[in-house]
Structure formats: structure tokens, C-alpha cells
Amino acid sequence: MKTKNLLVIVLLFISVTTYGQMSFGVSPGIIGFSGARVGFNSDGKFVPYVSLQYAGGKYTYDDKDPDYGSKTETSLGIYVPNVGFRLYQERGENFKTFFNFGLSKPFITGKRFVDGEEDQTFKEDRKKTKLFGMEASFGAEYFLSEHFSLSGEYGLRYFHFKYDNKDYNYTEKLNLSPTFSRITFNYYF
């Protein structure tokens, strides 16, 4: 919480003490993550930003065996706060291209119920799970007016997952590198 508050204070201080332009972007989640981004543009080329993406879902397993059947319901949410920057290059009066780089620290939320009772080991397992991520992409932004733009980008994400169970002395690791495409609606204040 202290880190989040410090980040907000620093962004507000920068926006008040320098001549620049705040921006806000929204990316609809067609497949995967939807998100929102707040950036600060001071020179037109380098734009630091913070963003938050979210994905969630629910899984139900219902075994109807009369002797051993059970019902398990799991709901998961993944919040992905991101800190990064965009490097812009002007290509025309209303058109810019950019490169994007960001670091993220995903958080998993959720619950699991087995036959109506909350599974406490699931809660403990979430605490033993460590996630880290980053993304790099390139894209283009077209300005519809002075304050509105539409951007599209294509890139590569990297997620590192680590589960460390000291009780049973084992570790699981998973690295994922999915590509992504994103359309963003931007507003410049």
C-alpha cells in the first residue's frame, strides 16, 4: 500500500511541477485482459505510465457418482499492475508509432469451495505462489482530434510463475510467453 501511495504522489508531483499532458487509455478485453492506463507526456517522445489489467473466470467440477461424488467450484481473478514507458516517433501530423516496455507484478485472487465448504489449502497455496511479468510491444497511434486517439499494438508478454511448497519440499516453475494484440482508446487532458 505504501508503494502505491508513493507512486500516486510522485505522479501528481510531476504533473503539477512540469509542463506536460496526462493521458488515460482503456483497452477492451476481447480475449484475455482488459485494462486501463494513465500516462504523463512531457516532451512528446517519452511517456511513462502505470496501468492495471484484469482477467477472471470460474471453474466448476461436479462429480455425480452416488457414492463418491463431490462438487468443486473455483473462482479466480488475476490483477496485473504494470509500470512502463512508451517511446514515440512522429510519422505525420496525426500519426505516431511507438515502442512499449513494461514490468508487472500479477496478483491472484479467488476462492475454492468443495461441497459448499471453503478450501483453506487453496488460500494457503495462493500465498506460496509468486508471479512476475513483463511486456514489449510496438504499435501506432492515430489522433482523431487534439484530445482523442486510437492506438493498436502487437507484442510479447512474459510471465514467470513459481510455487514453492516448503512443507513437502518441492518447487514448481512455469514460464509463459504469449503474444498479444491490443486496441486502446486514449484521451489526453
Summary of the structure (lengths in Angstrom):
residues: 189
radius of gyration: 20.7
end to end distance: 27.0
largest distance: 71.2
contacts: 516
relative contact order: 0.15
helix: 13%
strand: 65%
